[in-house]
Amino acid sequence: MTIDTTPARAKKPGSANANVTEPVLRVEGLEVTYYTDLGRAKALDNVGFTLNSGEKLGMVGESGSGKSTMALAMMRMIKPPGRIEGGKVIVGGTDLMALDELGMRRARLNKIAYIPQGAMNSLNPVMRIGAQMSDAIRSHIKGEARSTVEDRIAKALRSVDLDPGVARMYPHELSGGMKQRVCIAIGILLQPNVIIADEPTSALDVVTQRQVMETINRVQSEINAAVILIGHDMGLMAQAVDKVAVMYAGRLVELATVREMFTDPKHPYSQALISSLPNLDNKGVFQGIPGLAPSLLRLPKGCAFHPRCPHGKGELQSNVRPEPVILPGGRMVTCHLYSEEGHVHEGAK
Amino acid sequence: MSKNLLEIRNVSKVYQRGLLSSKATVALKEYSLTLPEDNPSILTVAGESGSGKTTLAMLLLGFITPTTGEIIYRGKNIQSLEGKDKLAYRHEVQAVFQDPFAVFNPFYTVDHLLTVPIRQFKLAKSGRDARNKMDEALTAVGLRPEDVLGRFPHQLSGGQRQRINVARALLLKPRLLIADEPVSMVDASLRANILESLRNLHRDHGVTIIYITHDLTTAYHVADNIVVLYKGDVVESGDVESVIRNPQHNYTRLLVDSIPWPDLNKKWGEPLKPREIA
C-alpha cells in the first residue's frame, strides 16, 4: 500500500492550477526478506511512499530497523541471503524492479545514485580520485573524449566545494569531510533523479557535518533531484529535510512533513524518539527509549512496538498488527491509536 | 593543601613527518590542566576532528609520550611510574573509546573484557564472587547479564557493546575515566542511556570523568566544565552553562551554531563559507 503525501504540499499558492506533477519517485509495497540459518527475517515489510523532485525525505530509525536495507533494495543491491520479495520502485516512470540486470546497471548512478554508509571508506585507496570518477562515467557513457570526461569531473568537484585538483589526489590525502564530499560528487556525476545518502554525516564532527549537509542542499537544487537522507539523528533531520519517515522493525510507522513531525508526532515511537533528544531547556534530563529494538527473527505478535509502548497494554496491540492509516492532511501513521478499531484507546493519549 | 588527582603541565605533542621534512603537526600546544582529587567533576573536551582531543586522551592514558611538559597523576609523573604504582595507575585510570566495534577481540566472548581485569587486579576472591561482580556491573548499565554474557561481540548491537565498556569501567571503580567520543557511534535513542550510566558512575562512585566529544549538546547535558580546543590550542574554557549559552570565541560560536538542534525554530543560519579546500 502506498501513501501519497503529495496533496498537502501541492496546494502551495501559485501551483494550484499547474499540472500536478508526477512524483519522481514512487515506492510501492517493497518487501525484503533475509533467509538466515535461524529463520526468515522480514527486513522490509510493505514499505511505500512517494517523493517529488527537489524534495528531501529523512528516514530515521534505530539500527536494524531496515533503513539501509531500504536503500539497498531501491538500488537492487540486496545480496543473498536477502531477497526482494515484491514491490515496485518507479523512478521517472520506469519500474526498476522490472529491468534486467544490464538495464539496472545503466539505471544506477544515472537515474538513482547511492552514497553508501561510511562513504569515506568506500573509495579505493590505491586509485586517484579522478580515475575513480572517470570509471563511473565511462561505464555509463561510452566513447566520450577524455577532455569532456575531465570537464565533467572538474564540474562535479567544484559543485561540492572541492578544488578540481583533488582529482589527482589519493583518498588518504583528504580529510573525512572532503572524502564525503568526493562521494557526493561521484553521486551527482550523471545528474540522477534520485539520490540516496545513507548516514552521510554520522562519523563527522558538527561543523563538517553542517558543511556536508549544505553541500547536499546546494547540489540538490542544482540538479533538482529528490534526496533520501538516512540517519538516526533527529536533530539533523530537523535542520535538513522536508519530510520525515520513521521506520521501526522493517515497517514505516509514520510519515509526515518535518513541521508536523516535530510539533505533533503521532506514533508513540516517534514521540519517544523526539523526546529523547537533548536540548538546551532540559539540562541533565535523559529520556532514553526503554527496552531494546526487537530482533527481526522474533518479532513480537501484534504491533511490533507494543512491548515498549506506553499505550501497548491492550488486547488489540498485542494481537493485531496495525495497518497504515492516513490522517487528515495526508500524513500517515501505523498505530492502533489512530485506527478504526483503536479509537476507543484514543482517550488514553 | 588538597592534593591534585591529575595535573597536566604545559604538555605539547608534535608529530614530525619523516626525518627530512621540516613539516611538523602540532597536535597539542602547551596544554595545562588541573583536576582536584577531593572534588570529582566531569570535564568536557570539545573540538572538531584534528583539534587534538584524541591526542590528549592518548597522552593521559600513557599510550604516547608528550614532546614537552609532564603529566602528573597523584603526585607522580606517569612516564616514570613503575611496578606497583604503574599497576595502580592502570587500575585507577580507565577509558571508554569511540568505536564499540574495535575494542573487542572477535575470537573471545564478551566476558573476556570483564574477566581479564578481574584477574589482573585481583578484584574477586572466587569464581562466584567474580560472576556476582560482573552481574552487578552489567545490571547497573541496564543490561541483562544472561543476554550478553557468553556471547560473541558480533552477536551484540553497538549500544550493547558500548554499555559493556561502561560496565567494565564500573567494575574497576576508577578514579579517572577518559571517555573518548563514547556515544558518537551509537544510535540516538541509546545515547541517553549510556550518558546516564556515565553520570551515575560519577555521582555514585565519585569518578572524575574527562568526556571528549565534538557534540556540544551531550556535553552540555553531562559536564560541569568545558574546554574547547582548536588546532591544539585552547580557545575557550569555563563552566559549561556560560560557554554554551554565551560563547565568546568565534570558533566556539561556530560550534554552537552548528549543533543540529531538534527544533524547527533554531535552524542553522546562513550557509558557511567554504573554509578549507586542500
Interface residues (C-beta under 8 A of the other chain):
Chain A: E62 S63 G64 D161 L162 D163 G165 V166 S175 G176 S202 A203 L204 D205 V206 V207 T208 Q209 R210 Q211 E214 N217 R218 H232 D233 M234 G235 L236 M237 A238 Q239 A240 V258 R259 F262 T263 A272 L273 I274 S276 L277 P278 N279 L280 K283 G284 V285 F286 Q287 G288 I289 L292 A293
Chain B: G47 E48 S49 G50 S157 G158 G159 Q160 S184 M185 D187 A188 S189 L190 R191 A192 N193 L195 E196 R199 H214 D215 L216 T217 T218 Y220 H221 V222 E241 I244 R245 L254 L255 S258 I259 P260 W261 P262 D263 L264 K267 W268 P271 L272 P274 R275 E276 I277 A278
